[in-house]
Amino acid sequence: MSQVGFEQAGIAIERPEQFAVLHSSVERVFTKPSVEKFLKKLVSNSVNVRDFETVLNKKLLEQVDATLASSGTTALALWGRLTVADQGQMREFYLTRLEELDLGLRQKYNKIYRYY
């Protein structure tokens, strides 16, 4: 019996420009020089790491990503322009990046990784 790994279905992005800008911002936030600053912002704002909508509402991406902050738009505005399917893919991307973080960082910031 062979095992087949999970493979995400390829769903086309309907609003590629807005998706790309938000995707790039999330990527920059999870780079080595920025990720700890982002996690500290989550802690200081009492935001659960998996609550992407609260991250957007509190403008935490803009507080860490200077490129987005100087772009003249906000992550929340970009999010609002995405279709529901695009939003789902963006949320999945964000959550995947969270789970890919170094175990040491995840343990250091375990308070915001908890479900309760």
Backbone atoms as SQL, in Angstrom:
CREATE TABLE atoms (id INTEGER PRIMARY KEY, chain TEXT, resi INTEGER, resn TEXT, atom TEXT, x REAL, y REAL, z REAL);
INSERT INTO atoms VALUES
  (1, 'A', 1, 'MET', 'N', 0.846, -1.181, 0.000),
  (2, 'A', 1, 'MET', 'CA', 0.000, 0.000, 0.000),
  (3, 'A', 1, 'MET', 'C', 0.887, 1.238, 0.000),
  (4, 'A', 2, 'SER', 'N', 0.720, 2.087, -0.984),
  (5, 'A', 2, 'SER', 'CA', 1.545, 3.290, -1.056),
  (6, 'A', 2, 'SER', 'C', 0.835, 4.460, -0.387),
  (7, 'A', 3, 'GLN', 'N', 1.607, 5.356, 0.161),
  (8, 'A', 3, 'GLN', 'CA', 1.053, 6.528, 0.804),
  (9, 'A', 3, 'GLN', 'C', 1.148, 7.705, -0.154),
  (10, 'A', 4, 'VAL', 'N', 0.083, 8.449, -0.218),
  (11, 'A', 4, 'VAL', 'CA', 0.055, 9.637, -1.057),
  (12, 'A', 4, 'VAL', 'C', 0.006, 10.835, -0.125),
  (13, 'A', 5, 'GLY', 'N', 0.935, 11.766, -0.299),
  (14, 'A', 5, 'GLY', 'CA', 0.961, 12.960, 0.522),
  (15, 'A', 5, 'GLY', 'C', -0.119, 13.943, 0.113),
  (16, 'A', 6, 'PHE', 'N', -0.412, 14.858, 0.993),
  (17, 'A', 6, 'PHE', 'CA', -1.401, 15.895, 0.707),
  (18, 'A', 6, 'PHE', 'C', -0.876, 16.803, -0.379),
  (19, 'A', 7, 'GLU', 'N', -1.714, 17.092, -1.341),
  (20, 'A', 7, 'GLU', 'CA', -1.351, 18.028, -2.399),
  (21, 'A', 7, 'GLU', 'C', -2.478, 19.037, -2.542),
  (22, 'A', 8, 'GLN', 'N', -2.140, 20.306, -2.351),
  (23, 'A', 8, 'GLN', 'CA', -3.140, 21.357, -2.427),
  (24, 'A', 8, 'GLN', 'C', -3.626, 21.513, -3.863),
  (25, 'A', 9, 'ALA', 'N', -4.926, 21.663, -4.001),
  (26, 'A', 9, 'ALA', 'CA', -5.504, 21.876, -5.326),
  (27, 'A', 9, 'ALA', 'C', -5.068, 23.238, -5.850),
  (28, 'A', 10, 'GLY', 'N', -4.802, 23.292, -7.128),
  (29, 'A', 10, 'GLY', 'CA', -4.399, 24.556, -7.741),
  (30, 'A', 10, 'GLY', 'C', -5.622, 25.403, -8.059),
  (31, 'A', 11, 'ILE', 'N', -5.869, 26.402, -7.241),
  (32, 'A', 11, 'ILE', 'CA', -6.991, 27.306, -7.449),
  (33, 'A', 11, 'ILE', 'C', -6.416, 28.622, -7.948),
  (34, 'A', 12, 'ALA', 'N', -6.932, 29.082, -9.058),
  (35, 'A', 12, 'ALA', 'CA', -6.415, 30.319, -9.648),
  (36, 'A', 12, 'ALA', 'C', -6.738, 31.520, -8.758),
  (37, 'A', 13, 'ILE', 'N', -5.785, 32.425, -8.672),
  (38, 'A', 13, 'ILE', 'CA', -5.981, 33.674, -7.943),
  (39, 'A', 13, 'ILE', 'C', -6.794, 34.603, -8.838),
  (40, 'A', 14, 'GLU', 'N', -7.884, 35.135, -8.294),
  (41, 'A', 14, 'GLU', 'CA', -8.771, 35.986, -9.084),
  (42, 'A', 14, 'GLU', 'C', -8.342, 37.453, -9.097),
  (43, 'A', 15, 'ARG', 'N', -7.679, 37.899, -8.065),
  (44, 'A', 15, 'ARG', 'CA', -7.181, 39.276, -7.977),
  (45, 'A', 15, 'ARG', 'C', -5.670, 39.238, -7.758),
  (46, 'A', 16, 'PRO', 'N', -4.918, 38.918, -8.822),
  (47, 'A', 16, 'PRO', 'CA', -3.481, 38.663, -8.651),
  (48, 'A', 16, 'PRO', 'C', -2.668, 39.865, -8.171),
  (49, 'A', 17, 'GLU', 'N', -3.047, 41.079, -8.548),
  (50, 'A', 17, 'GLU', 'CA', -2.249, 42.250, -8.142),
  (51, 'A', 17, 'GLU', 'C', -2.325, 42.455, -6.636),
  (52, 'A', 18, 'GLN', 'N', -3.552, 42.481, -6.095),
  (53, 'A', 18, 'GLN', 'CA', -3.720, 42.686, -4.659),
  (54, 'A', 18, 'GLN', 'C', -3.153, 41.504, -3.872),
  (55, 'A', 19, 'PHE', 'N', -3.387, 40.307, -4.392),
  (56, 'A', 19, 'PHE', 'CA', -2.874, 39.106, -3.732),
  (57, 'A', 19, 'PHE', 'C', -1.349, 39.159, -3.654),
  (58, 'A', 20, 'ALA', 'N', -0.704, 39.550, -4.736),
  (59, 'A', 20, 'ALA', 'CA', 0.763, 39.582, -4.779),
  (60, 'A', 20, 'ALA', 'C', 1.336, 40.579, -3.772),
  (61, 'A', 21, 'VAL', 'N', 0.701, 41.728, -3.647),
  (62, 'A', 21, 'VAL', 'CA', 1.194, 42.739, -2.705),
  (63, 'A', 21, 'VAL', 'C', 1.077, 42.231, -1.267),
  (64, 'A', 22, 'LEU', 'N', -0.067, 41.654, -0.943),
  (65, 'A', 22, 'LEU', 'CA', -0.266, 41.136, 0.411),
  (66, 'A', 22, 'LEU', 'C', 0.630, 39.920, 0.674),
  (67, 'A', 23, 'HIS', 'N', 0.757, 39.057, -0.301),
  (68, 'A', 23, 'HIS', 'CA', 1.618, 37.871, -0.199),
  (69, 'A', 23, 'HIS', 'C', 3.066, 38.298, 0.062),
  (70, 'A', 24, 'SER', 'N', 3.532, 39.297, -0.673),
  (71, 'A', 24, 'SER', 'CA', 4.905, 39.788, -0.504),
  (72, 'A', 24, 'SER', 'C', 5.120, 40.368, 0.883),
  (73, 'A', 25, 'SER', 'N', 4.114, 41.066, 1.392),
  (74, 'A', 25, 'SER', 'CA', 4.221, 41.644, 2.724),
  (75, 'A', 25, 'SER', 'C', 4.335, 40.544, 3.783),
  (76, 'A', 26, 'VAL', 'N', 3.504, 39.524, 3.670),
  (77, 'A', 26, 'VAL', 'CA', 3.578, 38.409, 4.616),
  (78, 'A', 26, 'VAL', 'C', 4.950, 37.736, 4.517),
  (79, 'A', 27, 'GLU', 'N', 5.449, 37.561, 3.310),
  (80, 'A', 27, 'GLU', 'CA', 6.785, 36.971, 3.125),
  (81, 'A', 27, 'GLU', 'C', 7.848, 37.808, 3.835),
  (82, 'A', 28, 'ARG', 'N', 7.800, 39.120, 3.650),
  (83, 'A', 28, 'ARG', 'CA', 8.803, 39.992, 4.281),
  (84, 'A', 28, 'ARG', 'C', 8.716, 39.937, 5.803),
  (85, 'A', 29, 'VAL', 'N', 7.499, 39.870, 6.338),
  (86, 'A', 29, 'VAL', 'CA', 7.315, 39.816, 7.787),
  (87, 'A', 29, 'VAL', 'C', 7.923, 38.540, 8.370),
  (88, 'A', 30, 'PHE', 'N', 7.926, 37.468, 7.599),
  (89, 'A', 30, 'PHE', 'CA', 8.460, 36.204, 8.095),
  (90, 'A', 30, 'PHE', 'C', 9.922, 35.976, 7.741),
  (91, 'A', 31, 'THR', 'N', 10.618, 37.018, 7.290),
  (92, 'A', 31, 'THR', 'CA', 12.052, 36.889, 7.065),
  (93, 'A', 31, 'THR', 'C', 12.786, 37.006, 8.401),
  (94, 'A', 32, 'LYS', 'N', 13.981, 36.502, 8.426),
  (95, 'A', 32, 'LYS', 'CA', 14.766, 36.467, 9.668),
  (96, 'A', 32, 'LYS', 'C', 14.877, 37.837, 10.355),
  (97, 'A', 33, 'PRO', 'N', 15.142, 38.925, 9.639),
  (98, 'A', 33, 'PRO', 'CA', 15.266, 40.185, 10.377),
  (99, 'A', 33, 'PRO', 'C', 13.943, 40.732, 10.921),
  (100, 'A', 34, 'SER', 'N', 12.798, 40.295, 10.406),
  (101, 'A', 34, 'SER', 'CA', 11.521, 40.887, 10.792),
  (102, 'A', 34, 'SER', 'C', 10.636, 40.013, 11.666),
  (103, 'A', 35, 'VAL', 'N', 10.798, 38.724, 11.604),
  (104, 'A', 35, 'VAL', 'CA', 9.836, 37.827, 12.234),
  (105, 'A', 35, 'VAL', 'C', 9.745, 38.012, 13.747),
  (106, 'A', 36, 'GLU', 'N', 10.859, 38.221, 14.395),
  (107, 'A', 36, 'GLU', 'CA', 10.794, 38.381, 15.840),
  (108, 'A', 36, 'GLU', 'C', 10.107, 39.689, 16.224),
  (109, 'A', 37, 'LYS', 'N', 10.332, 40.730, 15.447),
  (110, 'A', 37, 'LYS', 'CA', 9.636, 41.997, 15.682),
  (111, 'A', 37, 'LYS', 'C', 8.124, 41.782, 15.532),
  (112, 'A', 38, 'PHE', 'N', 7.728, 41.022, 14.524),
  (113, 'A', 38, 'PHE', 'CA', 6.318, 40.730, 14.303),
  (114, 'A', 38, 'PHE', 'C', 5.732, 39.947, 15.474),
  (115, 'A', 39, 'LEU', 'N', 6.440, 38.924, 15.922),
  (116, 'A', 39, 'LEU', 'CA', 5.957, 38.123, 17.042),
  (117, 'A', 39, 'LEU', 'C', 5.831, 38.961, 18.311),
  (118, 'A', 40, 'LYS', 'N', 6.765, 39.873, 18.528),
  (119, 'A', 40, 'LYS', 'CA', 6.689, 40.774, 19.688),
  (120, 'A', 40, 'LYS', 'C', 5.475, 41.685, 19.586),
  (121, 'A', 41, 'LYS', 'N', 5.152, 42.134, 18.378),
  (122, 'A', 41, 'LYS', 'CA', 3.944, 42.961, 18.174),
  (123, 'A', 41, 'LYS', 'C', 2.692, 42.166, 18.521),
  (124, 'A', 42, 'LEU', 'N', 2.672, 40.897, 18.135),
  (125, 'A', 42, 'LEU', 'CA', 1.528, 40.050, 18.464),
  (126, 'A', 42, 'LEU', 'C', 1.376, 39.926, 19.978),
  (127, 'A', 43, 'VAL', 'N', 2.490, 39.707, 20.669),
  (128, 'A', 43, 'VAL', 'CA', 2.459, 39.576, 22.125),
  (129, 'A', 43, 'VAL', 'C', 1.973, 40.873, 22.767),
  (130, 'A', 44, 'SER', 'N', 2.551, 41.996, 22.357),
  (131, 'A', 44, 'SER', 'CA', 2.198, 43.270, 22.993),
  (132, 'A', 44, 'SER', 'C', 0.759, 43.691, 22.713),
  (133, 'A', 45, 'ASN', 'N', 0.169, 43.168, 21.637),
  (134, 'A', 45, 'ASN', 'CA', -1.221, 43.473, 21.314),
  (135, 'A', 45, 'ASN', 'C', -2.170, 42.345, 21.719),
  (136, 'A', 46, 'SER', 'N', -1.650, 41.329, 22.421),
  (137, 'A', 46, 'SER', 'CA', -2.433, 40.173, 22.867),
  (138, 'A', 46, 'SER', 'C', -3.212, 39.525, 21.729),
  (139, 'A', 47, 'VAL', 'N', -2.527, 39.313, 20.603),
  (140, 'A', 47, 'VAL', 'CA', -3.138, 38.713, 19.427),
  (141, 'A', 47, 'VAL', 'C', -2.637, 37.285, 19.279),
  (142, 'A', 48, 'ASN', 'N', -3.572, 36.343, 19.155),
  (143, 'A', 48, 'ASN', 'CA', -3.199, 34.963, 18.883),
  (144, 'A', 48, 'ASN', 'C', -2.565, 34.922, 17.506),
  (145, 'A', 49, 'VAL', 'N', -1.493, 34.191, 17.380),
  (146, 'A', 49, 'VAL', 'CA', -0.707, 34.156, 16.159),
  (147, 'A', 49, 'VAL', 'C', -1.533, 33.694, 14.949),
  (148, 'A', 50, 'ARG', 'N', -2.552, 32.882, 15.162),
  (149, 'A', 50, 'ARG', 'CA', -3.348, 32.348, 14.052),
  (150, 'A', 50, 'ARG', 'C', -4.532, 33.244, 13.675),
  (151, 'A', 51, 'ASP', 'N', -4.741, 34.323, 14.384),
  (152, 'A', 51, 'ASP', 'CA', -5.888, 35.212, 14.132),
  (153, 'A', 51, 'ASP', 'C', -5.517, 36.268, 13.089),
  (154, 'A', 52, 'PHE', 'N', -5.518, 35.854, 11.846),
  (155, 'A', 52, 'PHE', 'CA', -5.058, 36.715, 10.753),
  (156, 'A', 52, 'PHE', 'C', -5.906, 37.980, 10.610),
  (157, 'A', 53, 'GLU', 'N', -7.206, 37.872, 10.807),
  (158, 'A', 53, 'GLU', 'CA', -8.063, 39.047, 10.668),
  (159, 'A', 53, 'GLU', 'C', -7.727, 40.118, 11.707),
  (160, 'A', 54, 'THR', 'N', -7.404, 39.698, 12.926),
  (161, 'A', 54, 'THR', 'CA', -7.010, 40.672, 13.949),
  (162, 'A', 54, 'THR', 'C', -5.660, 41.289, 13.607),
  (163, 'A', 55, 'VAL', 'N', -4.750, 40.491, 13.062),
  (164, 'A', 55, 'VAL', 'CA', -3.464, 41.025, 12.595),
  (165, 'A', 55, 'VAL', 'C', -3.715, 42.139, 11.585),
  (166, 'A', 56, 'LEU', 'N', -4.654, 41.905, 10.676),
  (167, 'A', 56, 'LEU', 'CA', -4.984, 42.914, 9.662),
  (168, 'A', 56, 'LEU', 'C', -5.647, 44.135, 10.286),
  (169, 'A', 57, 'ASN', 'N', -6.619, 43.907, 11.155),
  (170, 'A', 57, 'ASN', 'CA', -7.358, 45.017, 11.775),
  (171, 'A', 57, 'ASN', 'C', -6.466, 45.911, 12.634),
  (172, 'A', 58, 'LYS', 'N', -5.485, 45.326, 13.282),
  (173, 'A', 58, 'LYS', 'CA', -4.577, 46.108, 14.142),
  (174, 'A', 58, 'LYS', 'C', -3.379, 46.660, 13.372),
  (175, 'A', 59, 'LYS', 'N', -3.355, 46.428, 12.065),
  (176, 'A', 59, 'LYS', 'CA', -2.297, 46.936, 11.180),
  (177, 'A', 59, 'LYS', 'C', -0.898, 46.487, 11.622),
  (178, 'A', 60, 'LEU', 'N', -0.794, 45.245, 12.062),
  (179, 'A', 60, 'LEU', 'CA', 0.489, 44.735, 12.549),
  (180, 'A', 60, 'LEU', 'C', 1.463, 44.455, 11.415),
  (181, 'A', 61, 'LEU', 'N', 0.956, 44.089, 10.235),
  (182, 'A', 61, 'LEU', 'CA', 1.870, 43.891, 9.099),
  (183, 'A', 61, 'LEU', 'C', 2.541, 45.211, 8.724),
  (184, 'A', 62, 'GLU', 'N', 1.758, 46.282, 8.694),
  (185, 'A', 62, 'GLU', 'CA', 2.305, 47.584, 8.341),
  (186, 'A', 62, 'GLU', 'C', 3.333, 48.077, 9.356),
  (187, 'A', 63, 'GLN', 'N', 3.148, 47.680, 10.622),
  (188, 'A', 63, 'GLN', 'CA', 4.077, 48.104, 11.668),
  (189, 'A', 63, 'GLN', 'C', 5.438, 47.421, 11.542),
  (190, 'A', 64, 'VAL', 'N', 5.480, 46.305, 10.830),
  (191, 'A', 64, 'VAL', 'CA', 6.732, 45.562, 10.684),
  (192, 'A', 64, 'VAL', 'C', 7.297, 45.691, 9.271),
  (193, 'A', 65, 'ASP', 'N', 6.433, 45.762, 8.286),
  (194, 'A', 65, 'ASP', 'CA', 6.847, 45.804, 6.881),
  (195, 'A', 65, 'ASP', 'C', 6.838, 47.244, 6.359),
  (196, 'A', 66, 'ALA', 'N', 8.015, 47.831, 6.288),
  (197, 'A', 66, 'ALA', 'CA', 8.134, 49.223, 5.841),
  (198, 'A', 66, 'ALA', 'C', 7.681, 49.402, 4.397),
  (199, 'A', 67, 'THR', 'N', 7.869, 48.403, 3.565),
  (200, 'A', 67, 'THR', 'CA', 7.446, 48.494, 2.167),
  (201, 'A', 67, 'THR', 'C', 5.942, 48.655, 2.075),
  (202, 'A', 68, 'LEU', 'N', 5.211, 47.850, 2.818),
  (203, 'A', 68, 'LEU', 'CA', 3.754, 47.972, 2.825),
  (204, 'A', 68, 'LEU', 'C', 3.335, 49.291, 3.460),
  (205, 'A', 69, 'ALA', 'N', 3.981, 49.665, 4.540),
  (206, 'A', 69, 'ALA', 'CA', 3.632, 50.902, 5.237),
  (207, 'A', 69, 'ALA', 'C', 3.776, 52.120, 4.336),
  (208, 'A', 70, 'SER', 'N', 4.752, 52.102, 3.445),
  (209, 'A', 70, 'SER', 'CA', 4.982, 53.250, 2.566),
  (210, 'A', 70, 'SER', 'C', 4.270, 53.124, 1.219),
  (211, 'A', 71, 'SER', 'N', 3.477, 52.081, 1.049),
  (212, 'A', 71, 'SER', 'CA', 2.839, 51.833, -0.250),
  (213, 'A', 71, 'SER', 'C', 1.583, 52.669, -0.495),
  (214, 'A', 72, 'GLY', 'N', 1.055, 53.274, 0.543),
  (215, 'A', 72, 'GLY', 'CA', -0.168, 54.056, 0.370),
  (216, 'A', 72, 'GLY', 'C', -1.430, 53.231, 0.528),
  (217, 'A', 73, 'THR', 'N', -1.301, 51.989, 0.877),
  (218, 'A', 73, 'THR', 'CA', -2.458, 51.126, 1.136),
  (219, 'A', 73, 'THR', 'C', -2.194, 50.329, 2.398),
  (220, 'A', 74, 'THR', 'N', -3.211, 49.634, 2.872),
  (221, 'A', 74, 'THR', 'CA', -3.051, 48.811, 4.066),
  (222, 'A', 74, 'THR', 'C', -3.325, 47.354, 3.724),
  (223, 'A', 75, 'ALA', 'N', -2.855, 46.486, 4.574),
  (224, 'A', 75, 'ALA', 'CA', -3.117, 45.060, 4.386),
  (225, 'A', 75, 'ALA', 'C', -4.619, 44.791, 4.440),
  (226, 'A', 76, 'LEU', 'N', -5.323, 45.491, 5.317),
  (227, 'A', 76, 'LEU', 'CA', -6.768, 45.311, 5.433),
  (228, 'A', 76, 'LEU', 'C', -7.485, 45.741, 4.155),
  (229, 'A', 77, 'ALA', 'N', -7.047, 46.826, 3.546),
  (230, 'A', 77, 'ALA', 'CA', -7.647, 47.272, 2.287),
  (231, 'A', 77, 'ALA', 'C', -7.389, 46.257, 1.176),
  (232, 'A', 78, 'LEU', 'N', -6.178, 45.743, 1.116),
  (233, 'A', 78, 'LEU', 'CA', -5.856, 44.713, 0.125),
  (234, 'A', 78, 'LEU', 'C', -6.716, 43.472, 0.352),
  (235, 'A', 79, 'TRP', 'N', -6.826, 43.074, 1.604),
  (236, 'A', 79, 'TRP', 'CA', -7.630, 41.918, 1.986),
  (237, 'A', 79, 'TRP', 'C', -9.085, 42.116, 1.533),
  (238, 'A', 80, 'GLY', 'N', -9.605, 43.293, 1.739),
  (239, 'A', 80, 'GLY', 'CA', -10.991, 43.583, 1.367),
  (240, 'A', 80, 'GLY', 'C', -11.240, 43.518, -0.123),
  (241, 'A', 81, 'ARG', 'N', -10.214, 43.728, -0.920),
  (242, 'A', 81, 'ARG', 'CA', -10.351, 43.667, -2.377),
  (243, 'A', 81, 'ARG', 'C', -10.250, 42.244, -2.924),
  (244, 'A', 82, 'LEU', 'N', -9.795, 41.323, -2.087),
  (245, 'A', 82, 'LEU', 'CA', -9.669, 39.934, -2.531),
  (246, 'A', 82, 'LEU', 'C', -11.027, 39.234, -2.524),
  (247, 'A', 83, 'THR', 'N', -11.170, 38.263, -3.395),
  (248, 'A', 83, 'THR', 'CA', -12.367, 37.430, -3.376),
  (249, 'A', 83, 'THR', 'C', -12.274, 36.483, -2.175),
  (250, 'A', 84, 'VAL', 'N', -13.375, 35.849, -1.841),
  (251, 'A', 84, 'VAL', 'CA', -13.379, 34.914, -0.717),
  (252, 'A', 84, 'VAL', 'C', -12.365, 33.786, -0.954),
  (253, 'A', 85, 'ALA', 'N', -12.291, 33.281, -2.175),
  (254, 'A', 85, 'ALA', 'CA', -11.330, 32.215, -2.490),
  (255, 'A', 85, 'ALA', 'C', -9.895, 32.707, -2.324),
  (256, 'A', 86, 'ASP', 'N', -9.618, 33.926, -2.791),
  (257, 'A', 86, 'ASP', 'CA', -8.280, 34.498, -2.628),
  (258, 'A', 86, 'ASP', 'C', -7.957, 34.697, -1.148),
  (259, 'A', 87, 'GLN', 'N', -8.946, 35.156, -0.378),
  (260, 'A', 87, 'GLN', 'CA', -8.738, 35.338, 1.059),
  (261, 'A', 87, 'GLN', 'C', -8.399, 34.012, 1.726),
  (262, 'A', 88, 'GLY', 'N', -9.087, 32.975, 1.325),
  (263, 'A', 88, 'GLY', 'CA', -8.807, 31.646, 1.881),
  (264, 'A', 88, 'GLY', 'C', -7.385, 31.200, 1.593),
  (265, 'A', 89, 'GLN', 'N', -6.932, 31.456, 0.372),
  (266, 'A', 89, 'GLN', 'CA', -5.560, 31.074, 0.021),
  (267, 'A', 89, 'GLN', 'C', -4.534, 31.930, 0.762),
  (268, 'A', 90, 'MET', 'N', -4.849, 33.200, 0.956),
  (269, 'A', 90, 'MET', 'CA', -3.935, 34.077, 1.696),
  (270, 'A', 90, 'MET', 'C', -3.862, 33.640, 3.156),
  (271, 'A', 91, 'ARG', 'N', -5.009, 33.342, 3.750),
  (272, 'A', 91, 'ARG', 'CA', -5.024, 32.888, 5.144),
  (273, 'A', 91, 'ARG', 'C', -4.228, 31.586, 5.276),
  (274, 'A', 92, 'GLU', 'N', -4.404, 30.686, 4.330),
  (275, 'A', 92, 'GLU', 'CA', -3.664, 29.421, 4.355),
  (276, 'A', 92, 'GLU', 'C', -2.158, 29.668, 4.224),
  (277, 'A', 93, 'PHE', 'N', -1.769, 30.597, 3.355),
  (278, 'A', 93, 'PHE', 'CA', -0.355, 30.929, 3.194),
  (279, 'A', 93, 'PHE', 'C', 0.214, 31.471, 4.505),
  (280, 'A', 94, 'TYR', 'N', -0.497, 32.402, 5.134),
  (281, 'A', 94, 'TYR', 'CA', -0.072, 32.991, 6.400),
  (282, 'A', 94, 'TYR', 'C', 0.090, 31.904, 7.468),
  (283, 'A', 95, 'LEU', 'N', -0.902, 31.038, 7.592),
  (284, 'A', 95, 'LEU', 'CA', -0.853, 29.984, 8.599),
  (285, 'A', 95, 'LEU', 'C', 0.277, 28.993, 8.325),
  (286, 'A', 96, 'THR', 'N', 0.505, 28.706, 7.069),
  (287, 'A', 96, 'THR', 'CA', 1.609, 27.814, 6.702),
  (288, 'A', 96, 'THR', 'C', 2.946, 28.428, 7.099),
  (289, 'A', 97, 'ARG', 'N', 3.115, 29.705, 6.841),
  (290, 'A', 97, 'ARG', 'CA', 4.372, 30.381, 7.223),
  (291, 'A', 97, 'ARG', 'C', 4.561, 30.352, 8.739),
  (292, 'A', 98, 'LEU', 'N', 3.465, 30.504, 9.489),
  (293, 'A', 98, 'LEU', 'CA', 3.552, 30.429, 10.955),
  (294, 'A', 98, 'LEU', 'C', 4.069, 29.080, 11.419),
  (295, 'A', 99, 'GLU', 'N', 3.545, 28.045, 10.817),
  (296, 'A', 99, 'GLU', 'CA', 3.918, 26.699, 11.236),
  (297, 'A', 99, 'GLU', 'C', 5.317, 26.312, 10.766),
  (298, 'A', 100, 'GLU', 'N', 5.863, 27.015, 9.800),
  (299, 'A', 100, 'GLU', 'CA', 7.209, 26.736, 9.308),
  (300, 'A', 100, 'GLU', 'C', 8.298, 27.436, 10.123),
  (301, 'A', 101, 'LEU', 'N', 7.899, 28.289, 11.058),
  (302, 'A', 101, 'LEU', 'CA', 8.892, 29.003, 11.861),
  (303, 'A', 101, 'LEU', 'C', 9.738, 28.032, 12.671),
  (304, 'A', 102, 'ASP', 'N', 10.942, 28.458, 12.937),
  (305, 'A', 102, 'ASP', 'CA', 11.879, 27.699, 13.741),
  (306, 'A', 102, 'ASP', 'C', 11.245, 27.312, 15.075),
  (307, 'A', 103, 'LEU', 'N', 11.456, 26.078, 15.474),
  (308, 'A', 103, 'LEU', 'CA', 10.870, 25.567, 16.710),
  (309, 'A', 103, 'LEU', 'C', 11.274, 26.419, 17.912),
  (310, 'A', 104, 'GLY', 'N', 12.498, 26.909, 17.906),
  (311, 'A', 104, 'GLY', 'CA', 12.953, 27.752, 19.013),
  (312, 'A', 104, 'GLY', 'C', 12.124, 29.013, 19.151),
  (313, 'A', 105, 'LEU', 'N', 11.806, 29.646, 18.030),
  (314, 'A', 105, 'LEU', 'CA', 10.959, 30.844, 18.065),
  (315, 'A', 105, 'LEU', 'C', 9.552, 30.495, 18.514),
  (316, 'A', 106, 'ARG', 'N', 9.046, 29.389, 18.024),
  (317, 'A', 106, 'ARG', 'CA', 7.696, 28.978, 18.400),
  (318, 'A', 106, 'ARG', 'C', 7.615, 28.695, 19.896),
  (319, 'A', 107, 'GLN', 'N', 8.659, 28.121, 20.468),
  (320, 'A', 107, 'GLN', 'CA', 8.675, 27.860, 21.906),
  (321, 'A', 107, 'GLN', 'C', 8.824, 29.157, 22.692),
  (322, 'A', 108, 'LYS', 'N', 9.662, 30.052, 22.186),
  (323, 'A', 108, 'LYS', 'CA', 9.879, 31.338, 22.854),
  (324, 'A', 108, 'LYS', 'C', 8.584, 32.147, 22.926),
  (325, 'A', 109, 'TYR', 'N', 7.786, 32.066, 21.878),
  (326, 'A', 109, 'TYR', 'CA', 6.531, 32.821, 21.801),
  (327, 'A', 109, 'TYR', 'C', 5.324, 31.893, 21.927),
  (328, 'A', 110, 'ASN', 'N', 5.461, 30.856, 22.753),
  (329, 'A', 110, 'ASN', 'CA', 4.382, 29.872, 22.869),
  (330, 'A', 110, 'ASN', 'C', 3.076, 30.459, 23.365),
  (331, 'A', 111, 'LYS', 'N', 3.140, 31.554, 24.081),
  (332, 'A', 111, 'LYS', 'CA', 1.921, 32.197, 24.605),
  (333, 'A', 111, 'LYS', 'C', 0.961, 32.562, 23.470),
  (334, 'A', 112, 'ILE', 'N', 1.476, 33.055, 22.358),
  (335, 'A', 112, 'ILE', 'CA', 0.596, 33.463, 21.257),
  (336, 'A', 112, 'ILE', 'C', 0.297, 32.302, 20.307),
  (337, 'A', 113, 'TYR', 'N', 0.982, 31.190, 20.487),
  (338, 'A', 113, 'TYR', 'CA', 0.724, 29.994, 19.670),
  (339, 'A', 113, 'TYR', 'C', -0.357, 29.108, 20.296),
  (340, 'A', 114, 'ARG', 'N', -0.727, 29.373, 21.522),
  (341, 'A', 114, 'ARG', 'CA', -1.737, 28.553, 22.195),
  (342, 'A', 114, 'ARG', 'C', -3.100, 28.804, 21.589),
  (343, 'A', 115, 'TYR', 'N', -3.960, 27.803, 21.694),
  (344, 'A', 115, 'TYR', 'CA', -5.320, 27.909, 21.151),
  (345, 'A', 115, 'TYR', 'C', -6.288, 28.579, 22.121),
  (346, 'A', 116, 'TYR', 'N', -5.940, 28.676, 23.369),
  (347, 'A', 116, 'TYR', 'CA', -6.867, 29.264, 24.345),
  (348, 'A', 116, 'TYR', 'C', -6.415, 30.618, 24.771);
